[in-house]
Amino acid sequence: MAKNTESHQEETRVFKPSKEIAREAEVKSFAEYKKLHAKSLKNPEKFWAREASNLVWSKKWKKVLNWKLPYAEWFVGGQLNASENCLDRHLDGPRRNKAAIIWEGEPGDKMTLTYQQLHREVCVFANILKRNGVKKGDRVLIYMPLIPEAVIAMLGCARIGAVHTVVFGGFSSDSIKDRLADSGAKIVVTADAGYRRGQIVTIKQNVDHALAGSTEVKRVIVAKRTDIEVNIQEDRDVWWHQEAQYVSADCPAVPVDSEHPLFILYTSGSTGKPKGILHTTGGYMVGTAATSRYIFDFKENDIYWCTADVGWITGHSYLVYGPLANGTTCMLYEGAPNWPEPDRFWKIIAEQRVTILYTAPTAIRAFMKWGDDWPKKHDLSSLRLLGSVGEPINPEAWMWYHKMIGAGRCPIMDTWWQTETGAILISPLPGATPLKPGTATLPFFGVDAAIVDDKGKELPHGESGKLVIRKPWPSMLRTIYGDKARYIKTYWSEVKGCYFTGDGARRDKDGYFWIVGRIDDVLNVAGHRLGTAEVESAIVGHDSAAEAAVVGRPDEIKGQGVVAFVVLKEGHAASKELAEKIRSHVAKAIGPIAKPDEIRFAEALPKTRSGKIMRRLLKQIAAGVQITGDTTTLEDLSVLTRLSKNGE
Ligand code: PRX
């Protein structure tokens, strides 16, 4: 990404909102945005309360915000239900028969669920959960391919006040096991299998491995996606479709307190153990509903496609809760973008007449590489708005997306946010913000973002520093599940009084935010977070490895690639085969996305006198850059030289 970061400095292209888009948009000019933003910062609670009144509440809140740093409570005393806000509220009018989900499986099978149908399926599933002993507050682990049942399962949990924790279907059985232990979930919802790149992914088998020897999990509910045979363990496993025969389709939504937990989602941090980010109901729903309405500018006839998996926060906030709360039609696609050919996305857009596409820079860069002929084969004229999320989008990719996919007509919403923030915090608004390729532009209403130095002093425009948020916002995480101390240390100790994002950034002369990337030990690989410590601990879990250091290096498609420096135990010799074994071991321990692109064996790792691994140097070696900077604190300089040489 270094190259991209540099080109930020020179970016002078500006794309103003078109008159047509501005006319129809919620916020119609830059002046209006600036005025509203300034007003919202003076009194964020007023802004958020107005947005909250767009939702359905069983009981109105008494107080908008209780803020005792670092703990926030929003819409205190209020009660609501997230699934009611996504479903029931749309059933009284014409949206009843509108498509809520248009789903396409990788092999080409299709299914459409109207709001009424989705509501029915969610009620049935909520009753299945109840029948299987799930109660309000219980945690339910969902491990599924991207099929409608994944969304139904999430909303089914929300309907009865159960707390879902979705684990990405590409993660390993060890990852399921860890998350089960941490969340205390006693029930798992899964599927027999899924499809990916023409292959069958044996989802249920991974669950079986994760549960081997476990007595905690009492029930596994299995959705049927394929015809493959799976192991059904009597007394533990039940088929979703069979259970559905025993329950009614009547399940009133249970009103929960605004601060009742909605879900836990695990994400990587700078230690080996993923963090369970806890989101609650009222604030999260207000944040996701409001941001999706303003930023994606939903219209009644939109077909909106967010390409993320439900296993990530983007899938939670902008595939399920935000758009459904707005009564939007959501496209859902199960498989790979290049299956059977690299034009699958464009084919879907043309066939379904998708109007809004929200995807990731890594996908855009892959499409660029596959060539212009693929999108050119299809009619993409239905598109009116594009979105980007997950990592900084380099200006080259932005321009390609704008020209080739958006035909120069569709504004690009480059949205900055995190698992922890729950909703988008920095983003343009389609009818208001002049766009510059590569920047997420300016903060959303009520969001007080700033760039500060190590002491917390705000830096002048042009200078790089830490990105912080100075005021609480409704969809912010409430804690790290079961680990208050880590919550305080990670987010509230780095800069006094502020939420620390972990990102480095700077503002340009117009105040636009340019995100440079993570400044902690977290990598961003293909838009997904990976903790270096997590990968290192997986590597040293292999018999041969004594010590490991993992760093990122710039990667043309994935943004960052993973390079691991490995010191072997006595009696093990470096070889290509061993490197391959270690790579596979990491894939098995975490999931294929964590597989190092390269393993470099070393006799020792360069360390400071106090024993800290000198990652800065390793990064330079990994990137093939000449080593610069101060190396006088190195324990053994020869180690460094040897590492460098290995790489040549
Ligand atoms: O470094 C930022 C990057 O992704 C991180 C958050 O990762 P995660 O919690 O997995 O959520 C990804 C989806 C919201 C951030 O700290 N990031 C996300 N969006 C952008 C971004 N960096 C630059 N520009 C973005 N639009």
Residues whose N, C-alpha, C, O or C-beta is under 5 A from the ligand:
A	BS01	PRX	T314 S388 V389 G390 E391 P392 I393 D414 T415 W416 W417 Q418 T419 E420 A440 T501 D503 I515 G517 R518 G527 R529
